[in-house]
Amino acid sequence: MIFIGDIASPNSECSNQLLASLKEHENVFKNNFVIANLEGLLSNDYYKTINPVLSNHPSVIEPLKFINSKVVSLANNHTLDIPQKFMFTKNLLQENQIKICGAGFSKKEAETPVRVVIDNQLFFFLGFSWAILMQHQKNNNEVFVNTIVYKNILNQIRELKKDNPQAKLILIMHWNFDLETLPFPLHREVSMAMIDAGANAVIGSHSHCVQGGEKYNDGLIFYGLGNFFFPWFKFSNGASFFPDWTKTELALEWNPNNNDVTCHWFQYNYKNGLNELLFIGSEDFETGTRIQSFSPYRGMGHQTYIKWFRENRRKKFLMPVYKSHNDIIRNKLIDYYLEKRITFARFLAKKKIIKWHK
């Protein structure tokens, strides 16, 4: 099974470029099953707006099928960009035997785990998005995105494991800040609690950069996969791009039977309208030097990591620290502050005073 990060392919040209890259590196994906984060619903339309409205052209189905995609998560902050396209997206994915998790036409549907049998092994996939990321577009009567409530998630894991003790539980988490290189202390703490509750893997996304990961009690935790295919200068009316250091991208191969993990590294390359993924190499998750450079926190205790995170996080200016999922009141106060901060930042970006990604 392979996990890949954000995919946002806005037109058939980009989808064809993605397919060409995948065909060139077919050996990485051959005889595997792929799980991806679909960053934006399927639509034939191009949304020419300064604010980041993300979509995927229906032609993205072909590269997804080529790498044998079984599940895509729609639990992210761009599913509600164009909610009127949710039915179209759901139907087209289902027609191509690709299941979705983390979103639906009701809260219950969004929360319901996706059930998949692979090689006679039962898997449950659950998708969740941090509500702060959707502060400008709330769930409504049209489409629901499953949001993170840690207590509820832990209870759901325990109930699923109780009723299905042999099943593998995979949690797809859309969290953290854009371009933050390290997991919140809360995310390390609660990911380990999820493994203790019965989850087998916790896989994060949203930051648009690799955040590394670690193993814990026979479970796999990867805090942020980064982008996988996110063409530059295609969204936000051509203004959306990322720093060069985010071009390192990852396909994370996990063997659920023995918990072996392999990192397949790619480099995103953009030149004269051509978007391609160049293969760098593969390495073992536990001993590889590249993945270790993205995971300097391995082995740190919780309190040690809180201090280390304060000193080494990328986004520090007026940024509070989420320490624990048990700090309910403190976390709500931080949520309120961040909602106001994000609203102001979006205003500045629309006025072109700051960039959408920095």
PEMOFEN-V340140 format. One record per pair of residues at least 12 apart in sequence whose C-alpha atoms are under 6 Angstrom apart, sorted by the first residue. I is the first residue (numbers start at 1). J is the second residue. D is the distance in whole Angstrom. If there is no record, write none. Layout:
BEGIN
((I | J | D) (I | J | D))
END
This chain:
BEGIN
((1 | 32 | 5) (1 | 33 | 5) (1 | 34 | 6) (1 | 253 | 6) (1 | 254 | 5) (2 | 34 | 5) (2 | 252 | 5) (2 | 253 | 4) (3 | 34 | 6) (3 | 35 | 5) (3 | 36 | 6) (3 | 251 | 6) (3 | 252 | 5) (4 | 36 | 5) (4 | 251 | 5) (5 | 36 | 6) (5 | 37 | 6) (5 | 225 | 5) (5 | 226 | 5) (5 | 227 | 5) (5 | 228 | 5) (6 | 37 | 5) (6 | 38 | 6) (6 | 39 | 6) (6 | 227 | 5) (6 | 228 | 5) (7 | 38 | 5) (7 | 39 | 5) (7 | 228 | 6) (7 | 229 | 5) (7 | 230 | 6) (8 | 39 | 5) (8 | 56 | 5) (8 | 230 | 5) (9 | 56 | 5) (10 | 55 | 6) (10 | 56 | 5) (10 | 57 | 5) (11 | 57 | 5) (12 | 59 | 5) (15 | 59 | 6) (15 | 60 | 5) (19 | 63 | 5) (21 | 276 | 6) (21 | 277 | 6) (29 | 67 | 6) (33 | 68 | 5) (33 | 69 | 6) (34 | 68 | 6) (34 | 69 | 4) (35 | 69 | 6) (35 | 71 | 5) (35 | 72 | 6) (36 | 72 | 5) (37 | 72 | 5) (37 | 73 | 5) (38 | 72 | 6) (38 | 74 | 6) (40 | 54 | 5) (40 | 55 | 4) (40 | 56 | 6) (40 | 78 | 5) (40 | 79 | 5) (41 | 55 | 5) (41 | 56 | 6) (41 | 79 | 6) (42 | 55 | 6) (42 | 56 | 5) (42 | 57 | 5) (42 | 58 | 5) (42 | 89 | 5) (43 | 57 | 5) (44 | 57 | 6) (48 | 237 | 5) (49 | 236 | 6) (49 | 237 | 5) (50 | 236 | 4) (50 | 237 | 5) (51 | 236 | 5) (52 | 236 | 5) (53 | 81 | 6) (70 | 98 | 5) (71 | 98 | 5) (71 | 99 | 5) (71 | 100 | 6) (72 | 100 | 5) (73 | 100 | 6) (73 | 101 | 5) (73 | 102 | 6) (73 | 127 | 6) (74 | 102 | 5) (74 | 103 | 6) (75 | 102 | 4) (75 | 103 | 6) (75 | 127 | 5) (75 | 128 | 5) (75 | 129 | 5) (75 | 145 | 5) (75 | 146 | 6) (76 | 129 | 5) (76 | 174 | 6) (77 | 133 | 6) (77 | 134 | 5) (101 | 114 | 6) (101 | 126 | 6) (101 | 127 | 5) (102 | 127 | 4) (102 | 128 | 6) (102 | 145 | 6) (102 | 146 | 5) (103 | 144 | 6) (103 | 145 | 4) (103 | 146 | 6) (104 | 143 | 6) (104 | 144 | 5) (105 | 143 | 5) (105 | 144 | 6) (106 | 144 | 6) (107 | 144 | 6) (110 | 145 | 6) (110 | 146 | 5) (111 | 146 | 6) (113 | 125 | 5) (113 | 126 | 5) (122 | 167 | 5) (123 | 167 | 6) (123 | 168 | 5) (123 | 169 | 6) (124 | 169 | 5) (125 | 170 | 5) (125 | 171 | 6) (126 | 171 | 5) (127 | 172 | 5) (128 | 146 | 5) (128 | 147 | 5) (128 | 148 | 5) (128 | 173 | 5) (129 | 147 | 5) (129 | 148 | 6) (129 | 174 | 5) (130 | 147 | 6) (130 | 148 | 5) (130 | 175 | 5) (131 | 147 | 6) (158 | 197 | 6) (168 | 200 | 6) (169 | 199 | 5) (169 | 200 | 5) (170 | 201 | 5) (171 | 202 | 5) (172 | 203 | 5) (172 | 204 | 6) (173 | 203 | 6) (173 | 204 | 5) (174 | 204 | 6) (174 | 205 | 5) (174 | 206 | 5) (175 | 206 | 6) (177 | 207 | 5) (178 | 207 | 4) (179 | 207 | 5) (179 | 208 | 6) (179 | 209 | 6) (180 | 207 | 6) (180 | 314 | 6) (181 | 211 | 5) (182 | 211 | 5) (185 | 306 | 6) (185 | 323 | 5) (186 | 322 | 6) (186 | 323 | 5) (186 | 324 | 4) (186 | 325 | 6) (195 | 219 | 6) (200 | 219 | 5) (201 | 219 | 6) (201 | 220 | 5) (201 | 221 | 6) (202 | 221 | 5) (203 | 222 | 5) (203 | 223 | 6) (204 | 222 | 6) (204 | 223 | 4) (204 | 224 | 4) (205 | 224 | 5) (205 | 225 | 5) (208 | 226 | 4) (208 | 227 | 5) (209 | 226 | 4) (209 | 246 | 5) (210 | 224 | 5) (210 | 225 | 5) (210 | 226 | 5) (211 | 223 | 6) (211 | 224 | 5) (211 | 294 | 6) (212 | 294 | 5) (212 | 295 | 5) (213 | 295 | 6) (228 | 249 | 6) (247 | 267 | 6) (247 | 268 | 5) (248 | 266 | 6) (248 | 267 | 5) (249 | 265 | 6) (249 | 266 | 5) (249 | 267 | 6) (250 | 264 | 6) (250 | 265 | 5) (250 | 266 | 6) (251 | 264 | 5) (261 | 285 | 5) (262 | 283 | 6) (262 | 284 | 5) (262 | 285 | 5) (263 | 282 | 5) (263 | 283 | 5) (263 | 285 | 6) (264 | 281 | 6) (264 | 282 | 4) (265 | 280 | 5) (265 | 281 | 5) (266 | 278 | 5) (266 | 279 | 4) (266 | 280 | 5))
END
